Amino acid sequence: LMELTENALRENPTMEGISGQVPSSGEGKWTVEEMLELGQSAPVITQSLLTRYASMDTEKEINGVVITFFSTASAVGKTLISCNMASELARQGRRVCLVDFDLQFGDVANYLQLLPERTMADVQQSMTMQGGNACHVEEYLTPYEYNGIVFYVLAAPKKLEEAYNIKTEYAVQAIKQLRTKFDYVIIDTTSMFSVLNLAMLDLSTIVTF
């Protein structure tokens, strides 16, 4: 999949023509129908199918491209590739936000030598107090600038207890807001099939595994 992504980016480096629309899968629909007949639960594939249907609503606002880097193996270079992709897209003049959702052990800020004043923990606190729509996530981003290249980072929480208390619903709201403000939202994830990671995969336009 990494090689396929590399080839696709080589042929279309600006990702022109890519939108957040994915047609429904016949296999997915058949599976959900079969689970209903059997009275069994299949929440993940059902939500995925519904998300695909929703993405085909052409009257909805077109959002930015959400790219998620995910792997069940650790130390495979997800953070390094995420940072470099954010930098290259920003160099091409795109509006880019890099999100560090490796909440417990995220290294994006360290890689970029940033000292963020606000993190995802502050976003969640604001959403809890004001409500999701009243919180403007872009106010909690940390800018990265180098040689004329500028993009923004939503940093992982600074404290471990804050990281463990991040709720998926607030993370999803944050990404939904960011994709309306940026051309590309790049998500660096942790190495497990967590509820948060599954939610991010559902929101993604492109998943690099």
N, C-alpha and C positions, 0 to 999 in steps of 0.2 A: 504493500500500500504506500509506503514511503517513496518507492521508485515511481509508482504511478502518479503520485502527487508531484514529484520532481519533474516528470515528463510533461504533466499538464501545465505546470507553471512555466516551463521552458517554452511551450507552444503559445501560452496565453498569460504572460507575466502580470498583466494588469487585471486579469480575471474579468474581462469585459464580457457581458452577456450572461453572467452568473447571477441568478436571483434566488431568493429563499423559497422556491417552489419545487415540490417533489410530488409526482403523481403517486396515487395509491398503488400498493402492490397486490396483485391478484392472490398470491400466496398468503399475504397478511390478512386479506378479507376472508379468504376461505378458512384460515385458522381461527379467526375470531368467531365466525359463524359456527364452526364445529365446536368450539368451546362453549358457546351459548347452548347448543343442542345437548351437550354433555353435562351442562350445569357446572362447568369448571371455571376457575379464575385464571385470567391471562391479562393482568393489568398493564404490563409494560408494552406488549405488542398492540394491545387495544389503544392505548394512549398514542403510540407511534402512528397507528393507522389514522386516528382522528386528527393528529397534527398534520399528517400529509394532506388530508382532505381540506383542512383549514388553510394550508399554504396555497392551495389552488384558487382561493377566493381572490380574483384579480381586482376587486373593488377595494380591497384592504390596502392600507398604506405600505408601500414598498420599503423594507428595512435594509440596513446594511448587512453585509455578509458576516456570519458568525463562524469562525474556524476554531475547532477544538482539537487540541493535541492530547491524546489519551493512550495509555499503555498500562497493562497489568504488571509489566516489569519496571523496576526502578533503575535509575541511572542509565537511561537509554538516550538522553539528550533532548527531552521534550522542552525543557526550559530554554536551552540554548537555541533550538530551532525557533521557538516562539519569539524570543527576543530578536533574532535575526530577521524573521519574517516581518515583524512589526517595523523594524528599522528600514527594511527594503521597501515596504509598501509606503511608509512615510516619506522616504526619499523620492518616490514617484509622485508625491503630492497628494496622497490619500490621507483622509482623516482616520487615524488609527487609535484604538484603545486596547491595551494589553491587560488582561485580567488574571491575577494570580489566585486561582482557586485550589492550589495545593495548600489548604488553609493552615495545617499544622506545621509543615516544613517548607513552605514556599521560599524560593530563592530569587525570584525576579528582581526584587529591590537590591539584593546583594550583587547580582550579575551586573546590574546597571549602575551600581554605586549610588543608590538613592536613599534618602532618609525621609520616608513619607511621614507627614504629620497626621494624615487621616487614612484609615483603612476600611475594609469591608465591615469591621466591627462597628465603626462609626456610622456607616450607611445603615446597618441594621438597627442601631439605636435610634437614629433619626426616623426611620420608617415606622418603628414601634411607637414612637411618641407622636409623630405628625401624620402617619398614614403613608402608604406607599406612593401615592400620586403627589403628595405634598413635598416629598423628599426629592431633591434634584441631585442625582448621583454624580453628575459631572462636577459638582462642587467638592467632591471628595477624592478627586483624582490628583495624582502627582505627575507633573510634566517632566519628560525626559528630553534634553536638548544636547545635540552634539554635531558640530560642523554643519549647522543649518538643518539638521534632521530633527523633527519634533514629533513626538507622540505622547500619549498619556497612559498612566498605569493606575489600575485599581489594585492596591497592595493587599496582601494577606494580613490578617491580624498580627499584632506584635506579640501578644501574650497567648500562651497555649490554652488557657481557660476560655479566652475570647473565641479562639478558633473552634473549640469543641461546641460552643454555644451558637454558632452560626446556623440559622435555619434555612432549609432549602427554598422555602417560599420567598424569602427576602432576596436570596441570591438570584432566583429566577426573575423577580421584579427588577433587580438591578440590570441584568443582561437585557431584558426587554426595553428598558429605558435607553441603555447605551446604544443599542442597535438602531435607534431612531436618531441618534446624534452623530454617529460615526459611519464611515464607509465600511470599515472592517473592525470587528471585535474579535480579538484573538484570546482564547482561553487556555491557560496552562492548568492541568489537572493533577490530582494525586493518582497513585498507582493502585486503584481498587475500584470494584463495581459498587460504589456507594450510591445512596439515594441522590446525593448532589450531582455526582458524575452522570448518572442516568438522565437526570433532568437536563443537564447541559448537552448531552448527546441529542436529546429530543429537540432542543432549541437550535441546534447547529445546522448551518447550511453545508458545511464540509467537516468531516471528522477524519483526522489523520491518526491511524492506529499503528 
